[in-house]
């Protein structure tokens, strides 16, 4: 169980750490398209405040760039594009491992729902919000993960741990990203080609 919890951990710097070690390290870069949509709803003065007080000055700078540029322009910045693509490739390995683990068991720790499943619920939710889950399921022909994710969403802990704390900004951004991916071929091509 500990192995699966560790794999969702975001320990280290997602901009410089080895993403092959943790699915959690892939999530920030895979979330960039979602953040590019969400940042539209954040006042610029809040980002500037982040520049003054955030311990990692790169993050508010990234958010400011996303605010000033359209999503597809932001994703065309070479370092941003490389980060997203590196994360996309690293996440492939993590999801294939997860798929293999779920072939013989309904849950990560065997027959019982555990903390490992809850941590993966958060990871899969973010992949769903960003459109990556659908991409991976199609691209990798995943069968066990979609069934697993459906089971996770039916668990009694899903609402108090996940749904009840959803950010209204992320909900809006998820809808906007889905619309953008369906209607902006440049954006979907940047991410999925």
C-alpha positions as CSV (number, residue, x, y, z in Angstrom):
1,X,0.0,0.0,0.0
2,X,2.8,2.4,0.9
3,X,4.3,2.1,-2.6
4,X,1.0,3.3,-4.2
5,X,0.7,6.2,-1.8
6,X,4.2,7.3,-2.5
7,X,3.5,7.2,-6.2
8,X,1.0,10.0,-5.8
9,X,3.2,12.0,-3.6
10,X,4.3,15.5,-4.7
11,X,7.5,15.5,-2.8
12,X,10.2,17.5,-4.6
13,X,10.2,20.3,-7.1
14,X,7.8,19.4,-10.0
15,X,9.9,21.6,-12.3
16,X,13.2,19.8,-11.7
17,X,12.4,16.4,-10.0
18,X,12.5,13.1,-11.9
19,X,8.8,12.6,-12.8
20,X,9.3,8.9,-13.5
21,X,9.5,8.4,-9.7
22,X,6.0,9.7,-8.9
23,X,2.7,10.3,-10.7
24,X,2.3,13.2,-8.2
25,X,5.2,15.0,-9.7
26,X,3.6,14.8,-13.2
27,X,0.3,16.4,-12.1
28,X,1.4,20.1,-11.8
29,X,2.7,20.1,-15.5
30,X,-0.3,18.2,-16.7
31,X,-2.5,20.7,-14.9
32,X,-1.0,23.7,-16.8
33,X,-3.9,23.8,-19.3
34,X,-6.4,23.8,-16.5
35,X,-4.5,26.5,-14.6
36,X,-4.3,28.5,-17.9
37,X,-8.2,28.5,-17.9
38,X,-8.5,29.0,-14.1
39,X,-6.2,32.0,-14.0
40,X,-8.7,33.9,-16.1
41,X,-10.9,34.1,-13.0
42,X,-8.1,35.3,-10.7
43,X,-7.5,39.0,-10.4
44,X,-4.1,40.1,-11.5
45,X,-3.4,41.9,-8.2
46,X,-3.7,38.5,-6.5
47,X,-1.0,37.1,-8.8
48,X,1.2,40.1,-8.0
49,X,0.7,39.5,-4.3
50,X,1.9,35.9,-4.9
51,X,5.0,37.4,-6.5
52,X,5.7,39.3,-3.4
53,X,5.0,36.6,-0.8
54,X,5.1,33.1,-2.4
55,X,8.2,31.2,-1.4
56,X,8.7,29.9,-5.0
57,X,8.6,33.0,-7.2
58,X,8.5,30.8,-10.4
59,X,4.9,29.9,-9.7
60,X,3.4,33.4,-9.7
61,X,5.5,34.2,-12.8
62,X,4.0,31.2,-14.5
63,X,0.5,32.2,-13.5
64,X,1.1,35.8,-14.7
65,X,2.3,34.5,-18.1
66,X,-0.7,32.3,-18.3
67,X,-2.9,35.2,-17.5
68,X,-1.4,37.4,-20.2
69,X,-1.3,34.8,-22.9
70,X,-4.0,32.6,-24.4
71,X,-3.8,28.9,-23.4
72,X,-2.3,27.8,-26.7
73,X,0.2,30.6,-26.8
74,X,1.3,29.8,-23.2
75,X,1.7,26.1,-24.1
76,X,3.8,27.0,-27.1
77,X,6.5,28.5,-24.8
78,X,9.3,25.9,-25.3
79,X,10.0,25.2,-21.6
80,X,6.3,24.9,-20.8
81,X,5.6,22.6,-23.8
82,X,8.6,20.4,-22.8
83,X,7.5,20.2,-19.2
84,X,4.0,19.1,-20.3
85,X,5.3,16.6,-22.8
86,X,7.8,15.1,-20.3
87,X,5.0,14.8,-17.7
88,X,2.7,13.2,-20.3
89,X,5.3,10.6,-21.1
90,X,6.2,9.9,-17.4
91,X,2.5,9.6,-16.5
92,X,2.1,6.9,-19.1
93,X,4.4,4.6,-17.2
94,X,2.6,5.3,-13.9
95,X,-0.8,4.6,-15.4
96,X,0.4,1.4,-17.1
97,X,1.7,0.2,-13.7
98,X,-1.6,1.1,-12.0
99,X,-3.5,-0.7,-14.8
100,X,-1.4,-3.8,-14.2
101,X,-2.0,-3.7,-10.4
102,X,-5.7,-3.4,-10.9
103,X,-5.9,-6.4,-13.3
104,X,-6.2,-8.8,-10.4
105,X,-7.7,-6.8,-7.6
106,X,-10.5,-4.2,-7.2
107,X,-8.4,-2.0,-4.9
108,X,-4.7,-1.3,-4.6
109,X,-4.3,-3.0,-1.3
110,X,-6.3,-6.1,-2.3
111,X,-9.9,-6.5,-1.5
112,X,-10.3,-3.5,0.7
113,X,-10.5,0.2,-0.1
114,X,-7.5,2.0,1.5
115,X,-5.7,5.3,1.8
116,X,-3.8,4.3,-1.3
117,X,-7.0,4.3,-3.3
118,X,-8.0,7.7,-1.8
119,X,-4.7,9.2,-2.9
120,X,-5.1,7.8,-6.4
121,X,-8.7,9.2,-6.5
122,X,-7.2,12.7,-6.2
123,X,-4.7,12.0,-9.0
124,X,-7.3,10.5,-11.3
125,X,-9.7,13.4,-10.5
126,X,-7.1,15.9,-11.7
127,X,-6.4,13.8,-14.8
128,X,-10.2,13.9,-15.5
129,X,-10.5,17.6,-14.9
130,X,-7.6,18.3,-17.3
131,X,-8.9,15.9,-20.0
132,X,-5.8,13.7,-19.7
133,X,-7.7,10.7,-18.2
134,X,-9.8,10.4,-21.4
135,X,-6.7,10.8,-23.5
136,X,-4.8,8.1,-21.6
137,X,-7.7,5.7,-21.5
138,X,-8.0,5.9,-25.3
139,X,-4.3,6.1,-26.2
140,X,-3.2,3.3,-23.8
141,X,-6.4,1.3,-24.2
142,X,-6.9,1.2,-20.4
143,X,-9.7,-1.0,-19.2
144,X,-9.1,-1.5,-15.4
145,X,-8.5,2.2,-14.6
146,X,-11.9,3.6,-15.8
147,X,-13.7,0.8,-13.9
148,X,-11.5,1.5,-10.8
149,X,-12.2,5.3,-11.1
150,X,-16.0,4.6,-11.3
151,X,-15.7,2.5,-8.1
152,X,-13.7,5.2,-6.4
153,X,-16.5,7.8,-7.2
154,X,-19.1,5.5,-5.7
155,X,-17.2,5.1,-2.4
156,X,-18.8,6.7,0.6
157,X,-15.6,8.8,1.2
158,X,-15.7,10.4,-2.3
159,X,-18.2,13.1,-1.4
160,X,-16.6,14.3,1.9
161,X,-13.0,14.0,0.6
162,X,-13.4,15.2,-3.0
163,X,-16.7,16.6,-4.1
164,X,-17.5,18.7,-1.0
165,X,-14.2,20.6,-1.3
166,X,-14.2,21.3,-5.1
167,X,-13.0,24.8,-5.9
168,X,-15.6,26.8,-7.9
169,X,-12.8,28.2,-9.9
170,X,-11.5,24.8,-10.9
171,X,-15.1,23.7,-11.7
172,X,-15.4,26.7,-14.1
173,X,-11.9,26.1,-15.5
174,X,-12.6,22.4,-16.1
175,X,-15.7,23.3,-18.2
176,X,-13.8,26.0,-20.1
177,X,-10.9,23.7,-20.8
178,X,-13.2,21.0,-22.1
179,X,-14.9,23.5,-24.4
180,X,-11.5,24.9,-25.5
181,X,-10.2,21.4,-26.3
182,X,-13.3,20.6,-28.3
183,X,-13.2,23.9,-30.2
184,X,-9.6,24.9,-30.5
185,X,-7.7,22.4,-32.6
186,X,-4.4,24.3,-32.0
187,X,-4.8,23.6,-28.3
188,X,-5.8,20.0,-28.5
189,X,-3.0,19.4,-31.1
190,X,-0.4,21.0,-28.7
191,X,-1.4,18.6,-25.9
192,X,-2.3,15.4,-27.7
193,X,-0.1,15.2,-30.8
